[in-house]
Amino acid sequence: MIADPVARIRRFNRAVTLEVGALDTSFLGRGRPLGAARVLNAIGQGLGDVGEIRDALQLDSGLMSRLLRGLEEEKLVVTEPRPDDARRRVARLTSAGRREFAAYERLSNQRAAGLLARHPHADELLAAMDLVASALGRERIAIEEVDPRGEAARHCLAEYYAELARRFEKGFDVSLSRDPQAKDMVHPRGAFLVAMSDGLPLACVGLKGDGGETAEVKRLWVAPSARGLGLGRKLMAAVEERARALGIRMLRLDTNRALPEARALYLKSGWTEIPRFNDDPYADFFFEKRVCAARDA
């Protein structure tokens, strides 16, 4: 029984249920259960369309209506027809609702900070939580094109460079590498893609172009907590799609021998190994792949 995987999952479920107060009739002591608090939080976080809130929280229509009705009766939320589609409704917080949302945010942050403070290995706890959250939310991970100089991109690149420094035999100094230039990874020269999960960036890849028909794929990285979910393949497919849309016909990339999983991914994805095409001191293997530009289709 102790080693039974199903029993261990159920133990985990019970622990989380108790920790988050899922069974409390007054979640965080604010007078309403978790379901109503989650709807209030979703509206406070920027969701307005009632159908989108229902889908995001995976609620059925009847329960969603009851929860909204309760929040309306408390004068925390008002709903009204969408200006562009009277068949749909949007919800917004009242002044009292915004105060209640702020109270939930403060209490939730305090509870999270308290959990970390009482655990002797907070970083390991967070890593385990990231792993579980990525596994449970894999269907909701979205690939977005972002500014390569923005917060999400910088987070991914910092994690990527730190991992290379750990894995490369002689470490990694980004100043010695063919570091992607931000101006070459934005439309119309290129792109920078990030896989996002509920606001957390989990993976990235860059497309570095010069306006011509050849471009490089750079900085493919997946967070350890999200490995094994197919994000690397999805990002490579997405970057090829962006390249086609930009009229790029040939993609190239390089990788280091300390990253065998990357080389295996490229070989499985139809890339062809070619002779060295740059002077990057960290590159050991070189690949290219011909893509059909959108205007060729």
Backbone as CSV, one residue per row, in Angstrom:
resi,resn,N_x,N_y,N_z,CA_x,CA_y,CA_z,C_x,C_y,C_z
1,MET,0.834,-1.212,0.000,0.000,0.000,0.000,0.865,1.258,0.000
2,ILE,1.986,1.233,0.754,2.812,2.430,0.884,3.365,2.872,-0.457
3,ALA,3.776,1.884,-1.301,4.394,2.215,-2.578,3.392,2.300,-3.716
4,ASP,2.113,2.090,-3.437,1.094,2.084,-4.486,0.967,3.483,-5.092
5,PRO,1.204,3.651,-6.402,1.145,4.990,-7.017,-0.212,5.671,-6.846
6,VAL,-1.298,4.892,-6.959,-2.631,5.483,-6.822,-2.840,6.011,-5.406
7,ALA,-2.398,5.254,-4.417,-2.546,5.701,-3.031,-1.725,6.958,-2.776
8,ARG,-0.554,7.048,-3.383,0.289,8.231,-3.196,-0.347,9.461,-3.838
9,ILE,-0.958,9.295,-5.010,-1.652,10.419,-5.651,-2.826,10.875,-4.791
10,ARG,-3.587,9.913,-4.254,-4.724,10.288,-3.423,-4.267,10.992,-2.140
11,ARG,-3.152,10.561,-1.582,-2.592,11.258,-0.424,-2.257,12.699,-0.781
12,PHE,-1.639,12.883,-1.960,-1.299,14.232,-2.417,-2.566,15.064,-2.591
13,ASN,-3.595,14.482,-3.196,-4.843,15.208,-3.412,-5.458,15.664,-2.089
14,ARG,-5.430,14.781,-1.094,-5.993,15.156,0.214,-5.205,16.296,0.843
15,ALA,-3.869,16.223,0.719,-3.034,17.274,1.300,-3.315,18.627,0.657
16,VAL,-3.446,18.643,-0.675,-3.711,19.900,-1.379,-5.107,20.426,-1.031
17,THR,-6.087,19.528,-0.977,-7.452,19.932,-0.653,-7.505,20.635,0.698
18,LEU,-6.807,20.062,1.680,-6.789,20.677,3.008,-6.009,21.992,3.011
19,GLU,-4.862,22.019,2.320,-4.012,23.215,2.335,-4.701,24.419,1.707
20,VAL,-5.402,24.199,0.580,-6.022,25.333,-0.114,-7.406,25.658,0.431
21,GLY,-7.918,24.834,1.339,-9.237,25.121,1.906,-10.377,24.849,0.959
22,ALA,-10.214,23.828,0.094,-11.229,23.551,-0.920,-12.570,23.153,-0.311
23,LEU,-12.564,22.568,0.896,-13.803,22.115,1.518,-14.376,23.127,2.507
24,ASP,-13.674,24.223,2.714,-14.145,25.224,3.667,-15.382,25.941,3.132
25,THR,-16.357,26.127,3.981,-17.533,26.905,3.560,-17.212,28.392,3.501
26,SER,-16.118,28.786,4.161,-15.687,30.185,4.128,-14.208,30.202,3.737
27,PHE,-13.941,30.233,2.442,-12.571,30.173,1.944,-11.786,31.396,2.401
28,LEU,-10.672,31.162,3.076,-9.801,32.208,3.622,-10.559,33.144,4.573
29,GLY,-11.664,32.620,5.143,-12.413,33.387,6.130,-13.190,34.560,5.573
30,ARG,-13.479,34.548,4.253,-14.151,35.703,3.644,-15.646,35.487,3.444
31,GLY,-16.190,34.352,3.958,-17.638,34.195,3.957,-18.236,33.488,2.770
32,ARG,-17.428,32.967,1.856,-17.961,32.233,0.700,-17.014,31.098,0.349
33,PRO,-17.517,30.041,-0.297,-16.672,28.881,-0.606,-15.689,29.163,-1.748
34,LEU,-14.808,28.190,-1.985,-13.738,28.341,-2.969,-14.271,28.637,-4.364
35,GLY,-15.360,27.983,-4.758,-15.877,28.180,-6.119,-16.217,29.624,-6.406
36,ALA,-16.916,30.274,-5.494,-17.274,31.679,-5.680,-16.024,32.554,-5.673
37,ALA,-15.067,32.213,-4.802,-13.825,32.994,-4.745,-13.044,32.877,-6.044
38,ARG,-13.063,31.706,-6.674,-12.341,31.528,-7.934,-12.967,32.361,-9.049
39,VAL,-14.296,32.427,-9.080,-14.960,33.262,-10.089,-14.608,34.727,-9.864
40,LEU,-14.658,35.169,-8.622,-14.296,36.550,-8.303,-12.855,36.829,-8.724
41,ASN,-11.962,35.883,-8.459,-10.560,36.051,-8.825,-10.385,36.133,-10.334
42,ALA,-11.097,35.283,-11.073,-10.971,35.296,-12.537,-11.380,36.650,-13.107
43,ILE,-12.455,37.225,-12.573,-12.897,38.538,-13.043,-11.868,39.595,-12.651
44,GLY,-11.354,39.506,-11.440,-10.347,40.456,-10.993,-9.065,40.378,-11.793
45,GLN,-8.760,39.184,-12.317,-7.548,39.004,-13.116,-7.725,39.453,-14.565
46,GLY,-8.938,39.875,-14.941,-9.120,40.436,-16.275,-10.077,39.693,-17.179
47,LEU,-10.540,38.520,-16.765,-11.529,37.824,-17.578,-12.886,38.486,-17.375
48,GLY,-13.605,38.722,-18.464,-14.900,39.365,-18.348,-16.026,38.567,-18.961
49,ASP,-15.780,37.988,-20.130,-16.809,37.207,-20.809,-17.177,35.997,-19.942
50,VAL,-18.456,35.861,-19.649,-18.911,34.793,-18.750,-18.578,33.423,-19.317
51,GLY,-18.730,33.244,-20.625,-18.391,31.971,-21.232,-16.915,31.648,-21.103
52,GLU,-16.080,32.658,-21.250,-14.635,32.438,-21.117,-14.257,32.109,-19.675
53,ILE,-14.911,32.753,-18.724,-14.659,32.430,-17.315,-15.062,30.985,-17.039
54,ARG,-16.222,30.600,-17.522,-16.713,29.223,-17.317,-15.741,28.209,-17.894
55,ASP,-15.242,28.481,-19.103,-14.298,27.551,-19.739,-12.969,27.515,-18.990
56,ALA,-12.488,28.691,-18.572,-11.202,28.747,-17.881,-11.233,27.984,-16.563
57,LEU,-12.378,28.050,-15.863,-12.509,27.378,-14.570,-13.108,25.987,-14.702
58,GLN,-13.475,25.612,-15.927,-14.045,24.289,-16.206,-15.291,24.037,-15.355
59,LEU,-16.208,24.995,-15.408,-17.462,24.897,-14.683,-18.598,24.634,-15.652
60,ASP,-19.625,23.908,-15.215,-20.791,23.751,-16.086,-21.660,25.005,-15.988
61,SER,-22.554,25.164,-16.943,-23.343,26.397,-17.043,-24.187,26.649,-15.807
62,GLY,-24.773,25.574,-15.250,-25.629,25.748,-14.092,-24.864,26.250,-12.889
63,LEU,-23.702,25.642,-12.611,-22.909,26.070,-11.463,-22.386,27.483,-11.668
64,MET,-21.964,27.801,-12.890,-21.469,29.142,-13.171,-22.557,30.181,-12.905
65,SER,-23.772,29.885,-13.320,-24.882,30.821,-13.109,-25.155,31.017,-11.624
66,ARG,-25.119,29.930,-10.853,-25.385,30.040,-9.410,-24.291,30.851,-8.708
67,LEU,-23.038,30.607,-9.078,-21.943,31.340,-8.451,-22.011,32.822,-8.780
68,LEU,-22.307,33.144,-10.038,-22.433,34.547,-10.430,-23.603,35.216,-9.725
69,ARG,-24.696,34.476,-9.625,-25.875,35.047,-8.973,-25.569,35.381,-7.515
70,GLY,-24.841,34.496,-6.843,-24.471,34.762,-5.460,-23.593,35.989,-5.332
71,LEU,-22.635,36.161,-6.246,-21.750,37.329,-6.200,-22.514,38.604,-6.525
72,GLU,-23.496,38.497,-7.420,-24.334,39.663,-7.723,-25.169,40.050,-6.509
73,GLU,-25.716,39.053,-5.797,-26.527,39.337,-4.620,-25.698,40.001,-3.523
74,GLU,-24.408,39.684,-3.494,-23.503,40.336,-2.540,-23.057,41.706,-3.025
75,LYS,-23.484,42.079,-4.227,-23.108,43.359,-4.844,-21.600,43.462,-5.070
76,LEU,-20.990,42.325,-5.370,-19.569,42.287,-5.691,-19.334,42.284,-7.196
77,VAL,-20.331,41.841,-7.947,-20.206,41.678,-9.399,-21.483,42.159,-10.064
78,VAL,-21.327,42.770,-11.222,-22.480,43.070,-12.083,-22.232,42.420,-13.437
79,THR,-23.302,41.927,-14.043,-23.202,41.349,-15.386,-24.121,42.111,-16.318
80,GLU,-23.705,42.173,-17.580,-24.474,42.894,-18.587,-24.168,42.312,-19.953
81,PRO,-25.016,42.575,-20.946,-24.761,42.038,-22.289,-23.468,42.601,-22.875
82,ARG,-22.790,41.792,-23.673,-21.606,42.289,-24.370,-22.020,43.312,-25.410
83,PRO,-21.309,44.430,-25.508,-21.699,45.477,-26.461,-21.743,44.982,-27.904
84,ASP,-20.854,44.043,-28.251,-20.790,43.580,-29.632,-21.593,42.316,-29.884
85,ASP,-22.193,41.726,-28.830,-22.956,40.487,-28.991,-23.883,40.342,-27.792
86,ALA,-25.128,40.765,-27.957,-26.076,40.787,-26.849,-26.422,39.398,-26.335
87,ARG,-26.063,38.361,-27.100,-26.348,36.991,-26.656,-25.369,36.531,-25.580
88,ARG,-24.253,37.239,-25.447,-23.244,36.879,-24.459,-23.209,37.926,-23.347
89,ARG,-22.741,37.506,-22.172,-22.692,38.415,-21.035,-21.248,38.630,-20.593
90,VAL,-21.017,39.802,-20.027,-19.715,40.099,-19.432,-19.940,40.449,-17.967
91,ALA,-18.936,40.146,-17.160,-19.008,40.427,-15.730,-17.889,41.384,-15.346
92,ARG,-18.159,42.243,-14.417,-17.125,43.152,-13.906,-17.317,43.334,-12.420
93,LEU,-16.231,43.671,-11.735,-16.283,43.871,-10.297,-16.822,45.261,-9.960
94,THR,-17.611,45.328,-8.930,-18.008,46.610,-8.371,-16.867,47.128,-7.479
95,SER,-17.049,48.285,-6.897,-16.040,48.798,-5.964,-15.849,47.830,-4.796
96,ALA,-16.965,47.318,-4.280,-16.876,46.336,-3.193,-16.189,45.060,-3.678
97,GLY,-16.452,44.686,-4.923,-15.819,43.501,-5.482,-14.317,43.664,-5.622
98,ARG,-13.893,44.864,-6.009,-12.454,45.100,-6.134,-11.776,45.035,-4.765
99,ARG,-12.452,45.536,-3.738,-11.880,45.443,-2.386,-11.792,43.986,-1.938
100,GLU,-12.823,43.208,-2.261,-12.822,41.796,-1.875,-11.747,41.022,-2.637
101,PHE,-11.586,41.338,-3.917,-10.523,40.718,-4.715,-9.151,41.017,-4.103
102,ALA,-8.932,42.261,-3.703,-7.660,42.649,-3.099,-7.431,41.901,-1.784
103,ALA,-8.500,41.697,-1.023,-8.371,40.968,0.239,-7.977,39.519,-0.016
104,TYR,-8.604,38.900,-1.001,-8.241,37.519,-1.358,-6.787,37.437,-1.812
105,GLU,-6.356,38.392,-2.611,-4.976,38.386,-3.089,-4.006,38.472,-1.915
106,ARG,-4.296,39.354,-0.970,-3.408,39.526,0.180,-3.351,38.247,1.019
107,LEU,-4.504,37.654,1.293,-4.541,36.453,2.120,-3.919,35.255,1.406
108,SER,-4.159,35.141,0.113,-3.580,34.033,-0.650,-2.061,34.141,-0.674
109,ASN,-1.551,35.355,-0.871,-0.099,35.554,-0.866,0.495,35.224,0.498
110,GLN,-0.207,35.624,1.553,0.279,35.331,2.900,0.316,33.831,3.153
111,ARG,-0.708,33.101,2.701,-0.732,31.649,2.904,0.394,30.983,2.128
112,ALA,0.623,31.426,0.887,1.703,30.848,0.079,3.058,31.111,0.710
113,ALA,3.265,32.347,1.168,4.536,32.692,1.805,4.738,31.888,3.082
114,GLY,3.659,31.650,3.814,3.759,30.870,5.036,4.145,29.431,4.775
115,LEU,3.594,28.841,3.698,3.941,27.465,3.337,5.427,27.356,3.004
116,LEU,5.939,28.305,2.246,7.363,28.280,1.898,8.236,28.497,3.132
117,ALA,7.794,29.367,4.012,8.609,29.699,5.184,8.765,28.513,6.125
118,ARG,7.759,27.645,6.181,7.845,26.534,7.132,8.417,25.261,6.520
119,HIS,8.827,25.331,5.250,9.453,24.160,4.624,10.968,24.362,4.567
120,PRO,11.756,23.367,4.972,13.212,23.555,5.020,13.885,23.605,3.656
121,HIS,13.180,23.165,2.606,13.772,23.153,1.263,12.786,23.809,0.291
122,ALA,12.647,25.116,0.417,11.627,25.843,-0.341,11.833,25.717,-1.847
123,ASP,13.082,25.771,-2.315,13.327,25.684,-3.752,12.905,24.331,-4.298
124,GLU,13.176,23.267,-3.554,12.774,21.935,-4.001,11.256,21.809,-3.991
125,LEU,10.616,22.412,-3.004,9.154,22.396,-2.953,8.567,23.102,-4.167
126,LEU,9.108,24.273,-4.504,8.622,25.014,-5.669,8.842,24.222,-6.957
127,ALA,10.001,23.565,-7.084,10.272,22.769,-8.275,9.255,21.636,-8.410
128,ALA,8.925,20.991,-7.282,7.931,19.920,-7.315,6.559,20.462,-7.698
129,MET,6.212,21.636,-7.181,4.927,22.247,-7.524,4.866,22.592,-9.007
130,ASP,5.967,23.133,-9.545,6.015,23.454,-10.978,5.819,22.202,-11.820
131,LEU,6.434,21.095,-11.393,6.310,19.840,-12.129,4.861,19.376,-12.154
132,VAL,4.213,19.400,-11.007,2.817,18.964,-10.927,1.905,19.897,-11.730
133,ALA,2.107,21.210,-11.569,1.254,22.168,-12.284,1.405,22.033,-13.795
134,SER,2.624,21.788,-14.267,2.836,21.617,-15.706,2.154,20.365,-16.216
135,ALA,2.224,19.283,-15.429,1.587,18.033,-15.841,0.067,18.175,-15.872
136,LEU,-0.503,18.809,-14.852,-1.954,18.952,-14.784,-2.486,19.959,-15.805
137,GLY,-1.672,20.955,-16.137,-2.148,22.006,-17.040,-1.606,21.911,-18.441
138,ARG,-1.103,20.744,-18.848,-0.432,20.639,-20.144,-1.326,21.016,-21.309
139,GLU,-2.632,20.751,-21.203,-3.549,21.079,-22.298,-3.818,22.569,-22.397
140,ARG,-3.466,23.314,-21.369,-3.728,24.754,-21.371,-2.472,25.581,-21.630
141,ILE,-1.358,24.911,-21.907,-0.127,25.635,-22.225,-0.281,26.264,-23.612
142,ALA,-0.001,27.547,-23.724,-0.183,28.266,-24.991,1.144,28.843,-25.462
143,ILE,1.399,28.746,-26.752,2.608,29.321,-27.339,2.284,30.720,-27.829
144,GLU,3.030,31.701,-27.329,2.778,33.096,-27.651,4.031,33.736,-28.243
145,GLU,3.832,34.651,-29.171,4.951,35.433,-29.693,5.117,36.657,-28.805
146,VAL,6.318,36.853,-28.276,6.551,37.927,-27.308,7.744,38.769,-27.740
147,ASP,7.901,39.894,-27.068,9.068,40.742,-27.266,10.281,40.039,-26.657
148,PRO,11.338,39.783,-27.434,12.514,39.083,-26.884,13.228,39.875,-25.804
149,ARG,12.885,41.158,-25.657,13.469,41.972,-24.602,12.559,42.072,-23.387
150,GLY,11.391,41.407,-23.451,10.416,41.472,-22.374,10.721,40.511,-21.240
151,GLU,9.906,40.592,-20.198,10.150,39.837,-18.968,10.119,38.335,-19.195
152,ALA,9.110,37.833,-19.936,8.992,36.391,-20.141,10.193,35.842,-20.896
153,ALA,10.610,36.546,-21.958,11.764,36.104,-22.742,13.033,36.157,-21.911
154,ARG,13.218,37.228,-21.162,14.438,37.357,-20.355,14.513,36.277,-19.281
155,HIS,13.365,35.906,-18.719,13.343,34.816,-17.736,13.811,33.512,-18.380
156,CYS,13.240,33.184,-19.536,13.611,31.941,-20.214,15.091,31.932,-20.580
157,LEU,15.580,33.033,-21.128,16.975,33.080,-21.554,17.926,32.995,-20.370
158,ALA,17.575,33.620,-19.262,18.433,33.540,-18.077,18.525,32.099,-17.580
159,GLU,17.387,31.402,-17.570,17.381,30.002,-17.149,18.164,29.136,-18.131
160,TYR,18.009,29.438,-19.411,18.720,28.688,-20.458,20.230,28.855,-20.324
161,TYR,20.681,30.088,-20.183,22.123,30.339,-20.055,22.683,29.679,-18.795
162,ALA,21.912,29.711,-17.698,22.372,29.090,-16.458,22.504,27.578,-16.618
163,GLU,21.586,26.981,-17.355,21.668,25.535,-17.581,22.867,25.182,-18.450
164,LEU,23.122,25.978,-19.489,24.292,25.721,-20.327,25.574,25.828,-19.508
165,ALA,25.623,26.794,-18.603,26.811,26.961,-17.767,27.046,25.726,-16.901
166,ARG,25.962,25.082,-16.470,26.096,23.873,-15.655,26.480,22.655,-16.496
167,ARG,25.954,22.583,-17.715,26.110,21.358,-18.490,27.334,21.348,-19.397
168,PHE,27.770,22.504,-19.868,28.926,22.539,-20.754,30.196,22.271,-19.955
169,GLU,31.096,21.532,-20.549,32.329,21.114,-19.871,33.129,22.306,-19.350
170,LYS,33.188,23.375,-20.121,33.956,24.552,-19.729,33.059,25.733,-19.384
171,GLY,31.820,25.446,-19.049,30.899,26.520,-18.719,30.391,27.221,-19.967
172,PHE,29.674,28.318,-19.755,29.081,29.046,-20.884,29.147,30.534,-20.609
173,ASP,29.718,31.257,-21.535,29.796,32.719,-21.476,29.042,33.257,-22.674
174,VAL,27.880,33.854,-22.419,27.029,34.279,-23.517,27.717,35.311,-24.404
175,SER,28.665,36.057,-23.863,29.356,37.075,-24.665,30.238,36.446,-25.747
176,LEU,30.600,35.168,-25.573,31.431,34.486,-26.567,30.593,33.759,-27.613
177,SER,29.314,33.627,-27.346,28.428,32.900,-28.248,27.848,33.844,-29.288
178,ARG,27.256,33.239,-30.316,26.534,34.036,-31.317,25.175,34.397,-30.735
179,ASP,25.195,35.292,-29.793,23.988,35.646,-29.053,22.976,36.315,-29.976
180,PRO,21.698,35.896,-29.898,20.692,36.502,-30.764,20.510,37.988,-30.484
181,GLN,20.463,38.769,-31.510,20.196,40.194,-31.371,18.686,40.409,-31.329
182,ALA,18.228,41.150,-30.356,16.786,41.325,-30.186,16.124,41.887,-31.433
183,LYS,16.816,42.800,-32.123,16.219,43.418,-33.310,16.011,42.422,-34.439
184,ASP,16.749,41.301,-34.394,16.617,40.287,-35.431,15.602,39.216,-35.072
185,MET,14.969,39.338,-33.896,14.014,38.331,-33.453,12.628,38.932,-33.225
186,VAL,12.345,39.980,-33.991,11.021,40.584,-33.981,10.556,40.731,-35.421
187,HIS,9.246,40.770,-35.586,8.653,40.939,-36.913,9.154,42.253,-37.535
188,PRO,9.525,42.271,-38.840,9.366,41.190,-39.817,10.622,40.360,-40.048
189,ARG,11.659,40.539,-39.244,12.897,39.795,-39.466,12.867,38.414,-38.825
190,GLY,12.180,38.296,-37.688,12.161,37.031,-36.971,11.050,36.999,-35.950
191,ALA,11.234,36.190,-34.899,10.209,36.054,-33.872,10.826,35.428,-32.629
192,PHE,10.156,35.621,-31.492,10.545,34.943,-30.263,9.285,34.357,-29.656
193,LEU,9.281,33.041,-29.457,8.102,32.329,-28.985,8.335,31.802,-27.578
194,VAL,7.305,31.920,-26.758,7.373,31.426,-25.377,6.128,30.590,-25.106
195,ALA,6.318,29.441,-24.459,5.202,28.612,-24.012,4.807,29.080,-22.620
196,MET,3.558,29.529,-22.469,3.094,30.103,-21.212,2.064,29.177,-20.558
197,SER,2.172,29.058,-19.235,1.224,28.264,-18.460,0.753,29.098,-17.283
198,ASP,-0.440,29.647,-17.395,-1.030,30.441,-16.314,-0.081,31.543,-15.849
199,GLY,0.515,32.244,-16.818,1.389,33.358,-16.514,2.845,33.002,-16.304
200,LEU,3.172,31.703,-16.251,4.558,31.280,-16.041,5.174,30.825,-17.361
201,PRO,6.297,31.429,-17.783,6.963,30.967,-19.010,7.691,29.654,-18.770
202,LEU,7.383,28.645,-19.611,7.938,27.303,-19.432,8.972,26.929,-20.482
203,ALA,8.974,27.601,-21.612,9.863,27.201,-22.702,9.941,28.333,-23.714
204,CYS,10.983,28.297,-24.551,11.148,29.350,-25.540,11.922,28.846,-26.743
205,VAL,11.846,29.619,-27.814,12.681,29.418,-28.995,12.683,30.728,-29.771
206,GLY,13.806,31.026,-30.415,13.920,32.257,-31.190,14.148,31.985,-32.654
207,LEU,13.655,32.879,-33.493,13.899,32.850,-34.936,14.649,34.129,-35.273
208,LYS,15.914,33.975,-35.673,16.784,35.123,-35.941,16.957,35.268,-37.446
209,GLY,16.405,36.345,-38.003,16.483,36.572,-39.436,17.161,37.876,-39.771
210,ASP,17.452,38.035,-41.055,18.073,39.284,-41.521,17.282,39.913,-42.660
211,GLY,16.053,39.430,-42.841,15.221,39.927,-43.930,15.344,39.107,-45.192
212,GLY,16.276,38.147,-45.224,16.452,37.295,-46.396,15.673,35.998,-46.270
213,GLU,16.019,35.022,-47.107,15.277,33.768,-47.145,15.891,32.686,-46.264
214,THR,16.966,33.016,-45.535,17.593,32.078,-44.605,17.591,32.691,-43.210
215,ALA,17.286,31.877,-42.213,17.253,32.357,-40.831,17.743,31.240,-39.909
216,GLU,18.093,31.624,-38.680,18.564,30.661,-37.693,17.529,30.471,-36.587
217,VAL,17.413,29.234,-36.133,16.616,28.921,-34.954,17.574,28.913,-33.759
218,LYS,17.256,29.684,-32.743,18.165,29.879,-31.618,17.444,29.666,-30.294
219,ARG,18.215,29.276,-29.283,17.795,29.315,-27.884,16.548,28.494,-27.594
220,LEU,16.502,27.259,-28.107,15.414,26.359,-27.734,15.661,25.864,-26.311
221,TRP,14.694,26.112,-25.442,14.831,25.717,-24.034,13.471,25.338,-23.480
222,VAL,13.445,24.285,-22.648,12.239,23.864,-21.946,12.586,23.716,-20.476
223,ALA,11.770,24.275,-19.608,12.006,24.175,-18.170,12.002,22.717,-17.737
224,PRO,12.848,22.344,-16.787,12.867,20.955,-16.312,11.495,20.448,-15.895
225,SER,10.671,21.315,-15.329,9.342,20.897,-14.860,8.399,20.556,-15.995
226,ALA,8.718,20.978,-17.226,7.818,20.756,-18.361,8.390,19.791,-19.392
227,ARG,9.513,19.173,-19.099,10.112,18.251,-20.054,9.326,16.942,-20.115
228,GLY,9.270,16.389,-21.311,8.490,15.183,-21.515,7.064,15.444,-21.945
229,LEU,6.668,16.704,-22.056,5.300,17.062,-22.447,5.192,17.397,-23.928
230,GLY,6.295,17.299,-24.673,6.259,17.582,-26.106,6.389,19.040,-26.461
231,LEU,6.800,19.886,-25.510,6.890,21.316,-25.800,7.990,21.627,-26.802
232,GLY,9.100,20.893,-26.744,10.175,21.131,-27.709,9.688,20.938,-29.132
233,ARG,8.972,19.854,-29.380,8.443,19.595,-30.728,7.439,20.667,-31.135
234,LYS,6.580,21.061,-30.188,5.573,22.079,-30.513,6.225,23.419,-30.840
235,LEU,7.253,23.778,-30.091,7.933,25.040,-30.362,8.643,25.005,-31.705
236,MET,9.266,23.884,-32.042,9.946,23.776,-33.334,8.944,23.861,-34.474
237,ALA,7.790,23.227,-34.312,6.749,23.323,-35.347,6.242,24.754,-35.464
238,ALA,6.087,25.424,-34.320,5.590,26.803,-34.334,6.594,27.751,-34.967
239,VAL,7.889,27.555,-34.716,8.886,28.462,-35.285,8.997,28.236,-36.798
240,GLU,8.800,27.006,-37.258,8.764,26.764,-38.702,7.574,27.479,-39.336
241,GLU,6.441,27.453,-38.635,5.248,28.135,-39.148,5.489,29.639,-39.258
242,ARG,6.136,30.223,-38.251,6.432,31.654,-38.300,7.390,31.953,-39.458
243,ALA,8.362,31.077,-39.654,9.321,31.281,-40.748,8.608,31.293,-42.093
244,ARG,7.696,30.367,-42.291,6.949,30.323,-43.563,6.191,31.630,-43.779
245,ALA,5.556,32.104,-42.710,4.774,33.332,-42.825,5.647,34.529,-43.173
246,LEU,6.933,34.493,-42.803,7.856,35.586,-43.087,8.572,35.418,-44.423
247,GLY,8.227,34.385,-45.159,8.862,34.170,-46.457,10.230,33.523,-46.386
248,ILE,10.564,32.935,-45.254,11.862,32.273,-45.077,11.777,30.859,-45.639
249,ARG,12.784,30.494,-46.423,12.770,29.182,-47.070,13.762,28.188,-46.464
250,MET,14.796,28.683,-45.792,15.810,27.793,-45.238,16.094,28.164,-43.774
251,LEU,16.024,27.160,-42.902,16.333,27.359,-41.496,17.613,26.611,-41.152
252,ARG,18.414,27.215,-40.290,19.636,26.572,-39.815,19.704,26.690,-38.288
253,LEU,20.467,25.799,-37.676,20.688,25.859,-36.240,21.953,25.090,-35.890
254,ASP,22.444,25.312,-34.674,23.588,24.557,-34.177,23.314,24.135,-32.746
255,THR,24.053,23.137,-32.261,23.899,22.688,-30.890,25.212,22.108,-30.382
256,ASN,25.277,21.904,-29.092,26.481,21.423,-28.440,26.354,19.937,-28.104
257,ARG,27.471,19.238,-28.032,27.442,17.801,-27.759,26.929,17.484,-26.355
258,ALA,26.916,18.475,-25.470,26.386,18.262,-24.122,24.863,18.259,-24.097
259,LEU,24.225,18.491,-25.247,22.761,18.536,-25.340,22.270,17.444,-26.289
260,PRO,22.481,16.175,-25.967,22.107,15.102,-26.878,20.614,15.034,-27.164
261,GLU,19.793,15.463,-26.190,18.357,15.431,-26.403,17.937,16.425,-27.489
262,ALA,18.656,17.555,-27.586,18.346,18.525,-28.633,18.707,17.958,-30.004
263,ARG,19.880,17.351,-30.112,20.294,16.769,-31.386,19.309,15.678,-31.806
264,ALA,18.860,14.853,-30.854,17.903,13.799,-31.177,16.585,14.387,-31.675
265,LEU,16.133,15.482,-31.060,14.892,16.127,-31.488,15.009,16.616,-32.922
266,TYR,16.137,17.247,-33.270,16.292,17.786,-34.611,16.309,16.664,-35.645
267,LEU,16.994,15.579,-35.346,17.052,14.457,-36.289,15.674,13.837,-36.495
268,LYS,14.886,13.754,-35.420,13.542,13.180,-35.527,12.569,14.118,-36.223
269,SER,12.925,15.407,-36.267,12.002,16.406,-36.824,12.321,16.771,-38.265
270,GLY,13.148,15.982,-38.922,13.402,16.201,-40.343,14.524,17.153,-40.667
271,TRP,15.364,17.494,-39.677,16.509,18.353,-39.942,17.664,17.512,-40.473
272,THR,18.469,18.116,-41.332,19.614,17.433,-41.944,20.911,17.981,-41.366
273,GLU,21.806,17.095,-40.957,23.084,17.537,-40.425,23.968,18.024,-41.571
274,ILE,24.620,19.158,-41.372,25.425,19.796,-42.417,26.776,20.198,-41.831
275,PRO,27.738,20.607,-42.667,29.034,21.098,-42.155,28.852,22.401,-41.378
276,ARG,29.855,22.745,-40.610,29.843,23.985,-39.820,29.549,25.188,-40.714
277,PHE,28.686,26.086,-40.231,28.363,27.284,-41.006,28.619,28.568,-40.213
278,ASN,29.149,28.447,-38.975,29.464,29.652,-38.211,30.694,29.398,-37.344
279,ASP,31.112,30.425,-36.614,32.315,30.313,-35.791,31.992,30.286,-34.302
280,ASP,30.768,29.882,-33.937,30.375,29.807,-32.533,31.257,28.785,-31.816
281,PRO,31.972,29.187,-30.758,32.888,28.263,-30.078,32.181,27.141,-29.323
282,TYR,30.880,27.293,-29.096,30.144,26.271,-28.348,29.409,25.285,-29.259
283,ALA,29.437,25.496,-30.551,28.668,24.654,-31.472,29.492,23.449,-31.940
284,ASP,28.881,22.272,-31.873,29.524,21.044,-32.335,28.789,20.403,-33.513
285,PHE,27.477,20.584,-33.569,26.670,19.982,-34.622,25.847,21.070,-35.305
286,PHE,25.636,20.903,-36.605,24.976,21.926,-37.411,23.895,21.272,-38.269
287,PHE,22.768,21.946,-38.385,21.618,21.391,-39.087,20.965,22.455,-39.964
288,GLU,20.214,21.962,-40.944,19.369,22.859,-41.728,18.093,22.127,-42.113
289,LYS,17.076,22.907,-42.454,15.806,22.343,-42.893,15.156,23.322,-43.852
290,ARG,14.744,22.817,-44.997,14.071,23.655,-45.988,12.586,23.698,-45.656
291,VAL,12.028,24.893,-45.648,10.600,25.062,-45.409,9.977,25.764,-46.597
292,CYS,8.706,25.527,-46.768,7.984,26.153,-47.882,7.423,27.483,-47.405
293,ALA,7.906,28.576,-47.959,7.413,29.902,-47.573,5.950,30.044,-47.938
294,ALA,5.235,30.901,-47.210,3.812,31.074,-47.419,3.502,31.472,-48.843
295,ARG,4.346,32.284,-49.439,4.048,32.741,-50.808,4.273,31.646,-51.840
296,ASP,4.949,30.530,-51.417,5.138,29.416,-52.335,3.945,28.474,-52.356
297,ALA,3.099,28.570,-51.297,1.991,27.616,-51.153,0.910,27.871,-52.201
